[in-house]
């Protein structure tokens, strides 16, 4: 398919050396903003010293739409999946399912949900088990299990067909979901997805104990710097992603939260999906921010290996070449999360794709 280049106007890119985020999982571009706070304060000063702690389920953290609960299980352990179900405005054209990334929850889809519902789509936006407001059991995590629970959620809602939009780690969940349930997925949008390369070939395996120590050593400053590696132009609005982490860290549930991060890290490290790409039969849209250099587990990779990893402009082209019915939309001057960085442009691109008649 013909590649379409989209030029996004983004403010000037600042560069500085980065202290790569500890475990929180997908370390990124080595040239990003410094860790100064949104209000110009010291990079070591806490912006949330007086903020109330959050519990393991983020009970006090507001979401952009009302949430509902779906009771399920993971590896035999009872669990609750929290989700948003937002109705289409006007006549419904279809249903869209959203898969979030590892270091985010479904609330970061707020502008996408607003745009899709205005365009006539009902939107289902779950927090996967292990993330956000959903349960975080201490079990082994597998993409297939997350996909199975999501399919069960759709069945409970009487939804048989969806289009899927998936970002970062969610891209790996989305690929497995599409492979396991091809009759359910009408169209698939992969937005800077992880899994376009096999990390297990270059990233040495890590023990849970070591990963947990690194996670527990995380600081507000290091976490902010880590998240800044996703965004070529850090905006004050992105501080909310730092805030939720720091407030959980202040509470008594942080060890359990950190352990879940370790377990979901292992899922990404051990379960590559790149070999699934040629088997995707539905129309696929690859939306790729061209400034993204995310390398999962970067801090553990040999220096020589890192040089060839995380080149999303090239990974997008390679994925387009091996997916049978794929279209690539590169977005200049945008990093790992285009739907947050250029929300209106992202919605325009996606709605155009969803509205097209299936070939």
TAQUI-V223794 format. One record per residue. N is the residue number from 1. RES is the residue in three letters. PSI is psi in degrees with one decimal (999 if undefined). NEAR is the number of other C-alpha atoms within 10 Angstrom. Layout:
BEGIN
n: [N	N]
res: [RES	RES]
psi: [PSI	PSI]
near: [NEAR	NEAR]
END
This chain:
BEGIN
n: [1	2	3	4	5	6	7	8	9	10	11	12	13	14	15	16	17	18	19	20	21	22	23	24	25	26	27	28	29	30	31	32	33	34	35	36	37	38	39	40	41	42	43	44	45	46	47	48	49	50	51	52	53	54	55	56	57	58	59	60	61	62	63	64	65	66	67	68	69	70	71	72	73	74	75	76	77	78	79	80	81	82	83	84	85	86	87	88	89	90	91	92	93	94	95	96	97	98	99	100	101	102	103	104	105	106	107	108	109	110	111	112	113	114	115	116	117	118	119	120	121	122	123	124	125	126	127	128	129	130	131	132	133	134	135	136	137	138	139	140	141	142	143	144	145	146	147	148	149	150	151	152	153	154	155	156	157	158	159	160	161	162	163	164	165	166	167	168	169	170	171	172	173	174	175	176	177	178	179	180	181	182	183	184	185	186	187	188	189	190	191	192	193	194	195	196	197	198	199	200	201	202	203	204	205	206	207	208	209	210	211	212	213	214	215	216	217	218	219	220	221	222	223	224	225	226	227	228	229	230	231	232	233	234	235	236	237	238	239	240	241	242	243	244	245	246	247	248	249	250	251	252	253	254	255	256	257	258	259	260	261	262	263	264	265	266	267	268	269	270	271	272	273	274	275	276	277	278	279	280	281	282	283	284	285	286	287	288	289	290	291	292	293	294	295	296	297	298	299	300	301	302	303	304	305	306	307	308	309	310	311	312	313	314	315	316	317	318	319	320	321	322	323	324	325	326	327	328	329	330	331	332	333	334	335	336	337	338	339	340	341	342	343	344	345	346	347	348	349	350	351	352	353	354	355	356	357	358	359]
res: [UNK	UNK	UNK	UNK	UNK	UNK	UNK	UNK	UNK	UNK	UNK	UNK	UNK	UNK	UNK	UNK	UNK	UNK	UNK	UNK	UNK	UNK	UNK	UNK	UNK	UNK	UNK	UNK	UNK	UNK	UNK	UNK	UNK	UNK	UNK	UNK	UNK	UNK	UNK	UNK	UNK	UNK	UNK	UNK	UNK	UNK	UNK	UNK	UNK	UNK	UNK	UNK	UNK	UNK	UNK	UNK	UNK	UNK	UNK	UNK	UNK	UNK	UNK	UNK	UNK	UNK	UNK	UNK	UNK	UNK	UNK	UNK	UNK	UNK	UNK	UNK	UNK	UNK	UNK	UNK	UNK	UNK	UNK	UNK	UNK	UNK	UNK	UNK	UNK	UNK	UNK	UNK	UNK	UNK	UNK	UNK	UNK	UNK	UNK	UNK	UNK	UNK	UNK	UNK	UNK	UNK	UNK	UNK	UNK	UNK	UNK	UNK	UNK	UNK	UNK	UNK	UNK	UNK	UNK	UNK	UNK	UNK	UNK	UNK	UNK	UNK	UNK	UNK	UNK	UNK	UNK	UNK	UNK	UNK	UNK	UNK	UNK	UNK	UNK	UNK	UNK	UNK	UNK	UNK	UNK	UNK	UNK	UNK	UNK	UNK	UNK	UNK	UNK	UNK	UNK	UNK	UNK	UNK	UNK	UNK	UNK	UNK	UNK	UNK	UNK	UNK	UNK	UNK	UNK	UNK	UNK	UNK	UNK	UNK	UNK	UNK	UNK	UNK	UNK	UNK	UNK	UNK	UNK	UNK	UNK	UNK	UNK	UNK	UNK	UNK	UNK	UNK	UNK	UNK	UNK	UNK	UNK	UNK	UNK	UNK	UNK	UNK	UNK	UNK	UNK	UNK	UNK	UNK	UNK	UNK	UNK	UNK	UNK	UNK	UNK	UNK	UNK	UNK	UNK	UNK	UNK	UNK	UNK	UNK	UNK	UNK	UNK	UNK	UNK	UNK	UNK	UNK	UNK	UNK	UNK	UNK	UNK	UNK	UNK	UNK	UNK	UNK	UNK	UNK	UNK	UNK	UNK	UNK	UNK	UNK	UNK	UNK	UNK	UNK	UNK	UNK	UNK	UNK	UNK	UNK	UNK	UNK	UNK	UNK	UNK	UNK	UNK	UNK	UNK	UNK	UNK	UNK	UNK	UNK	UNK	UNK	UNK	UNK	UNK	UNK	UNK	UNK	UNK	UNK	UNK	UNK	UNK	UNK	UNK	UNK	UNK	UNK	UNK	UNK	UNK	UNK	UNK	UNK	UNK	UNK	UNK	UNK	UNK	UNK	UNK	UNK	UNK	UNK	UNK	UNK	UNK	UNK	UNK	UNK	UNK	UNK	UNK	UNK	UNK	UNK	UNK	UNK	UNK	UNK	UNK	UNK	UNK	UNK	UNK	UNK	UNK	UNK	UNK	UNK	UNK	UNK	UNK	UNK	UNK	UNK	UNK	UNK	UNK	UNK	UNK	UNK	UNK	UNK	UNK	UNK	UNK	UNK	UNK	UNK	UNK	UNK	UNK	UNK	UNK]
psi: [152.1	132.5	134.1	123.9	128.4	128.5	116.1	131.5	114.3	148.8	169.4	136.4	123.2	147.2	147.8	161.2	149.6	136.0	107.5	135.0	148.0	-107.7	-27.0	20.5	-38.6	91.5	154.4	-142.0	126.0	-4.6	96.6	-176.3	157.2	171.3	27.3	149.9	166.5	-26.9	15.6	8.1	-177.3	141.8	-15.6	-7.3	135.3	131.5	-9.1	29.7	-32.3	4.6	144.3	143.4	156.2	148.8	-177.7	-28.1	11.4	41.3	-37.0	2.8	122.9	142.3	156.8	-18.4	160.0	144.8	154.5	165.6	134.1	118.0	128.4	-153.4	162.4	122.0	38.4	-2.4	125.8	140.3	156.5	130.9	121.7	139.4	159.5	137.9	103.8	123.5	151.1	151.1	128.0	-156.7	129.1	129.3	-26.3	-173.6	136.8	132.5	132.2	133.2	119.3	168.0	175.8	-41.6	19.0	172.2	178.3	-17.9	-22.6	-4.1	5.7	-51.4	-31.0	-43.0	-45.2	-45.2	-40.1	-41.9	-36.6	-28.9	1.0	18.8	134.0	139.3	129.5	118.5	92.4	152.1	117.8	152.6	130.3	-2.1	155.1	-130.8	-2.5	167.4	154.7	69.2	150.7	80.2	171.8	138.1	140.1	141.3	-37.4	-36.2	-40.5	-40.7	-42.3	-43.6	-37.1	-38.4	-40.0	-37.5	-47.3	-40.8	-40.5	-24.7	-1.0	25.9	123.1	-27.8	136.7	158.7	146.9	134.6	127.4	131.8	141.6	-127.7	-33.2	-26.6	-36.2	-40.0	-43.2	-39.8	-45.5	-39.5	-44.5	-34.0	-39.3	-33.3	61.7	-26.4	-14.5	-30.8	112.2	-48.5	154.5	124.9	119.8	111.3	106.1	59.0	144.8	166.4	3.3	-5.9	158.9	100.5	-26.7	-17.9	-27.7	-21.2	114.3	145.1	151.1	145.9	145.0	-40.0	-42.7	-42.3	-39.1	-39.2	-42.8	-41.0	-44.0	-19.0	-3.4	145.4	167.0	-42.4	-46.2	-35.3	-40.2	-44.9	-39.3	-48.8	-33.5	-23.7	-17.5	-26.7	113.8	-30.6	97.1	129.9	150.1	-31.9	-23.1	-8.9	-23.7	-28.3	-30.3	-42.8	-47.0	-38.8	-47.3	-37.8	-33.7	-40.7	-30.1	-15.5	171.3	-13.8	1.5	-40.3	-41.0	-38.0	-44.4	-39.4	-37.7	-37.2	-39.7	-47.2	-37.8	-27.4	-47.4	-35.0	-45.5	-42.5	-34.1	-9.7	69.8	150.2	2.8	-31.6	-12.5	-19.9	-44.6	-14.5	-0.8	118.3	-19.7	162.4	134.2	133.2	122.9	112.4	113.0	111.9	127.1	-10.1	1.9	127.1	35.5	128.9	112.5	129.9	27.7	-42.6	-15.8	-5.6	143.8	143.1	-38.9	-34.6	-37.3	-33.0	-31.0	0.7	157.0	17.1	84.2	-34.1	-41.7	-38.3	-38.4	-42.3	-42.6	-40.6	-42.7	-36.9	-27.7	-11.2	125.2	-40.8	66.2	145.7	139.7	128.2	100.1	141.8	115.3	149.9	26.6	147.4	-130.4	-17.7	70.7	-33.7	-17.5	-39.2	-43.5	69.9	-41.9	-43.3	-42.9	-46.5	-41.4	-45.6	-46.1	-43.9	-39.7	-42.6	-44.7	-33.6	-17.7	140.8	139.3	132.1	999]
near: [10	9	13	11	11	14	12	17	11	13	11	9	15	12	13	11	14	19	19	24	26	23	27	23	26	26	24	27	24	17	16	24	23	19	25	15	17	15	8	8	12	13	17	13	12	15	19	15	11	8	12	13	21	22	19	22	18	18	11	11	13	10	15	14	15	10	16	12	15	18	14	17	16	22	13	8	10	11	19	21	24	22	23	21	18	20	17	21	15	11	10	14	15	18	23	24	21	24	27	26	23	21	17	19	20	24	21	20	20	16	17	21	28	18	20	23	21	15	21	19	25	23	24	22	26	28	25	27	24	27	26	26	27	24	23	23	21	16	15	13	21	19	22	18	18	19	22	17	20	23	18	16	20	17	12	10	12	9	14	12	19	21	22	26	23	23	27	24	27	25	27	27	29	30	28	23	22	25	21	15	14	17	12	18	22	20	22	27	25	24	25	30	28	29	25	21	21	19	24	15	12	17	19	13	15	14	10	14	11	11	22	19	15	16	22	16	11	17	17	21	22	19	21	27	23	28	24	27	29	25	26	25	20	22	12	10	9	17	16	11	16	20	18	18	21	26	21	21	22	16	14	13	15	21	16	14	23	21	23	23	23	25	22	22	23	20	16	26	21	14	17	20	21	17	12	17	21	14	14	20	18	21	20	24	23	22	25	27	29	21	21	25	22	24	24	28	27	26	19	15	19	12	10	9	12	18	11	10	20	22	18	25	18	13	18	24	17	13	19	23	16	16	19	17	16	21	23	21	22	24	23	18	21	26	27	27	23	26	22	19	23	18	17	14	16	21	20	14	15	20	16	10	18	23	12	8	6	10	6]
END
